[in-house]
Amino acid sequence: MNRTIILRALCLTFFFLSIVSSKGEVRELKGQSQSVYHREPYVGFVKITLNEQLISGVEFQILDTLNHEVFDSLYENHFPDNAVYRQQCRNDWKGVQFYPGELLKKQSIDSVDAVSGATWSYRIFKAAVMNALEKGKE
């Protein structure tokens, strides 16, 4: 009788411990990609935090591997005499800032739409997210 009670108590303890440990599980997934831009020196890096299988954090940046610098709001200064490229940098910078919040809100990369004029950063973001999620399955 006592053995049965002790065995049941142990089983219940392990059951509850497994529930507690699976709840609140936080995982970080990291991915990177150049998307279709293999001839360009830009690589997107994403870090996705999952909390109980929901996306709770997203960080994204694009690195210029040739100049060893992060693509940011000042990157357009590389093109002082090219208004088209300067505007493209501004558009893509908006995308870099926008996409992580959208992924966090929508919880699916397929539900995140590209910002008008920021397809370059969108493709790099989406491919980096897909890379992170694929690695997370392993």
Kinemage of the C-alpha trace (Angstrom):
@kinemage 1
@onewidth
@group {chain A} dominant
@subgroup {mainchain}
@vectorlist {calphas} color= white
{ca met a 1} P 0.000 0.000 0.000
{ca asn a 2} L 2.723 2.462 0.978
{ca arg a 3} L 4.704 1.537 -2.130
{ca thr a 4} L 1.707 2.316 -4.305
{ca ile a 5} L 1.209 5.713 -2.666
{ca ile a 6} L 4.911 6.541 -2.957
{ca leu a 7} L 4.989 5.401 -6.596
{ca arg a 8} L 1.908 7.499 -7.432
{ca ala a 9} L 3.395 10.493 -5.639
{ca leu a 10} L 6.650 10.118 -7.595
{ca cys a 11} L 4.757 9.793 -10.883
{ca leu a 12} L 2.707 12.891 -10.124
{ca thr a 13} L 5.845 14.806 -9.144
{ca phe a 14} L 7.602 13.906 -12.407
{ca phe a 15} L 4.442 14.746 -14.359
{ca phe a 16} L 4.179 18.202 -12.784
{ca leu a 17} L 7.902 18.832 -13.178
{ca ser a 18} L 7.665 18.013 -16.883
{ca ile a 19} L 4.755 20.448 -17.277
{ca val a 20} L 6.604 23.196 -15.407
{ca ser a 21} L 9.811 22.673 -17.379
{ca ser a 22} L 8.014 22.684 -20.746
{ca lys a 23} L 6.076 25.815 -19.802
{ca gly a 24} L 8.182 28.895 -19.755
{ca glu a 25} L 10.744 27.328 -22.081
{ca val a 26} L 12.688 30.116 -23.723
{ca arg a 27} L 14.711 29.428 -26.856
{ca glu a 28} L 16.820 31.666 -29.044
{ca leu a 29} L 17.024 30.961 -32.740
{ca lys a 30} L 19.642 32.642 -34.883
{ca gly a 31} L 19.706 32.839 -38.641
{ca gln a 32} L 21.469 34.619 -41.427
{ca ser a 33} L 21.038 35.056 -45.143
{ca gln a 34} L 21.861 37.082 -48.208
{ca ser a 35} L 18.591 35.964 -49.819
{ca val a 36} L 19.027 36.206 -53.600
{ca tyr a 37} L 21.748 38.860 -53.334
{ca his a 38} L 24.757 36.511 -53.378
{ca arg a 39} L 26.937 38.919 -55.357
{ca glu a 40} L 26.473 41.702 -52.821
{ca pro a 41} L 28.446 41.917 -49.562
{ca tyr a 42} L 25.335 42.258 -47.351
{ca val a 43} L 24.256 39.596 -44.872
{ca gly a 44} L 21.153 39.754 -42.693
{ca phe a 45} L 21.306 38.443 -39.143
{ca val a 46} L 18.225 37.689 -37.080
{ca lys a 47} L 17.762 36.525 -33.494
{ca ile a 48} L 14.307 35.248 -32.581
{ca thr a 49} L 13.338 34.574 -28.976
{ca leu a 50} L 10.632 31.971 -28.491
{ca asn a 51} L 8.752 31.734 -25.218
{ca glu a 52} L 6.441 28.734 -25.051
{ca gln a 53} L 6.620 28.491 -28.861
{ca leu a 54} L 5.468 32.105 -29.316
{ca ile a 55} L 7.772 34.746 -30.712
{ca ser a 56} L 8.565 37.108 -27.851
{ca gly a 57} L 11.514 38.979 -29.335
{ca val a 58} L 13.070 39.716 -32.718
{ca glu a 59} L 16.352 41.441 -33.499
{ca phe a 60} L 17.491 42.126 -37.061
{ca gln a 61} L 20.437 43.806 -38.669
{ca ile a 62} L 22.169 43.811 -42.019
{ca leu a 63} L 25.943 43.795 -42.087
{ca asp a 64} L 28.049 45.145 -44.940
{ca thr a 65} L 30.798 42.510 -44.902
{ca leu a 66} L 32.995 44.492 -47.294
{ca asn a 67} L 33.134 47.628 -45.131
{ca his a 68} L 32.578 45.746 -41.842
{ca glu a 69} L 29.735 47.968 -40.736
{ca val a 70} L 26.063 47.686 -39.907
{ca phe a 71} L 23.517 49.026 -42.382
{ca asp a 72} L 21.782 51.856 -40.495
{ca ser a 73} L 20.298 55.329 -40.917
{ca leu a 74} L 23.709 56.775 -41.811
{ca tyr a 75} L 24.518 54.208 -44.483
{ca glu a 76} L 23.166 56.493 -47.204
{ca asn a 77} L 26.246 58.691 -46.661
{ca his a 78} L 28.181 56.185 -48.769
{ca phe a 79} L 26.321 57.606 -51.780
{ca pro a 80} L 26.603 61.409 -51.487
{ca asp a 81} L 26.133 61.998 -55.224
{ca asn a 82} L 23.443 59.404 -55.912
{ca ala a 83} L 19.961 60.537 -54.828
{ca val a 84} L 18.371 57.264 -55.956
{ca tyr a 85} L 20.662 55.127 -53.777
{ca arg a 86} L 20.247 57.509 -50.845
{ca gln a 87} L 16.460 57.139 -51.059
{ca gln a 88} L 16.796 53.372 -51.404
{ca cys a 89} L 18.866 53.311 -48.213
{ca arg a 90} L 16.190 55.325 -46.400
{ca asn a 91} L 13.442 52.984 -47.586
{ca asp a 92} L 15.355 49.867 -46.618
{ca trp a 93} L 16.284 51.344 -43.232
{ca lys a 94} L 12.544 51.790 -42.570
{ca gly a 95} L 12.107 48.127 -43.424
{ca val a 96} L 14.924 47.011 -41.132
{ca gln a 97} L 13.208 48.846 -38.278
{ca phe a 98} L 9.675 47.713 -39.217
{ca tyr a 99} L 9.969 43.989 -39.958
{ca pro a 100} L 10.942 42.702 -36.486
{ca gly a 101} L 7.906 44.344 -34.861
{ca glu a 102} L 5.609 42.984 -37.537
{ca leu a 103} L 6.926 39.460 -37.058
{ca leu a 104} L 6.446 39.829 -33.315
{ca lys a 105} L 2.874 41.038 -33.828
{ca lys a 106} L 1.837 38.578 -36.551
{ca gln a 107} L 3.802 35.535 -35.338
{ca ser a 108} L 4.329 34.300 -38.912
{ca ile a 109} L 6.841 35.421 -41.511
{ca asp a 110} L 4.283 34.724 -44.245
{ca ser a 111} L 2.022 37.385 -42.700
{ca val a 112} L 4.701 40.100 -42.762
{ca asp a 113} L 4.398 42.337 -45.822
{ca ala a 114} L 7.219 44.287 -47.428
{ca val a 115} L 7.441 48.019 -46.864
{ca ser a 116} L 6.999 49.912 -50.117
{ca gly a 117} L 10.445 50.480 -51.605
{ca ala a 118} L 12.140 48.148 -49.104
{ca thr a 119} L 12.034 44.826 -50.915
{ca trp a 120} L 15.800 44.317 -50.552
{ca ser a 121} L 15.699 44.416 -46.745
{ca tyr a 122} L 12.457 42.379 -46.710
{ca arg a 123} L 13.951 39.546 -48.728
{ca ile a 124} L 17.042 39.447 -46.537
{ca phe a 125} L 14.900 39.536 -43.368
{ca lys a 126} L 12.544 36.809 -44.552
{ca ala a 127} L 15.369 34.527 -45.669
{ca ala a 128} L 17.228 35.028 -42.356
{ca val a 129} L 14.040 34.242 -40.401
{ca met a 130} L 13.456 31.104 -42.470
{ca asn a 131} L 17.073 30.088 -41.832
{ca ala a 132} L 16.628 30.567 -38.069
{ca leu a 133} L 13.364 28.601 -38.008
{ca glu a 134} L 14.900 25.786 -40.050
{ca lys a 135} L 17.833 25.585 -37.630
{ca gly a 136} L 15.328 25.555 -34.755
{ca lys a 137} L 13.753 22.355 -36.066
{ca glu a 138} L 17.059 20.493 -35.720
